[in-house]
Amino acid sequence: MFLIDKMIEKEKKRNKEMQDIYLKKINELPRGQLSIRVLNKNRKYCYLKYKENGKTITKYVGTIEVEDELRNKLLKRKHFENVLSLLKKEYLRMEKMEKIR
């Protein structure tokens, strides 16, 4: 086995571990879009909207005080999803490199 083959194998293993870590982090964070409704004498309430089994689910998450925290979590999830996508593309590219030898 050549040195480059060992490096690719090691990098594939590291990549797979990173994919698992990011997937776990993504599953811990809320999904969907933040929706703010004004009800009852101009009081604001936060809801999460997302699809589940083809149906749109609207879930109450609290009053306006939780908005900033929820926005940050949604942005963090989006970032992790982008990183996971890049890791998957990189993994496929390494598999192609293995086949070339």
C-alpha positions, -999 to +999 in steps of 0.1 A: +000+000+000+014+034-010+016+063+014-011+083-005-035+054-001-029+054+037-034+091+038-067+089+019-079+061+041-070+080+073-087+112+059-119+092+050-121+079+085-117+114+100-143+127+076-168+100+085-162+108+122-168+145+116-200+137+097-213+117+126-204+146+151-222+172+129-252+150+124-256+146+161-253+183+167-279+190+140-303+166+155-300+184+189-310+218+175-345+229+165-355+228+128-378+250+108-385+287+105-392+312+132-426+328+130-438+356+152-475+362+158-491+392+174-521+382+195-540+394+225-534+432+229-502+433+208-484+405+226-458+387+205-455+349+205-428+327+188-437+296+168-415+272+148-428+261+114-415+229+098-427+200+077-432+165+091-445+136+069-457+161+043-477+182+068-468+217+080-464+217+118-466+250+138-452+246+173-454+272+200-420+278+216-426+308+239-430+345+241-409+371+224-381+367+250-369+334+234-366+349+199-329+357+199-319+324+214-341+305+189-327+325+160-292+317+170-299+280+173-316+280+138-286+298+123-262+274+140-282+244+126-280+259+091-243+264+094-238+228+106-260+215+077-237+234+052-206+220+068-221+185+067-229+189+030-193+199+023-180+169+042-202+146+022-189+160-010-153+157+002-159+121+012-173+112-023-143+128-039-119+107-017-138+076-028-132+086-064-095+091-057-093+056-043-108+041-074-083+058-097-053+039-084 
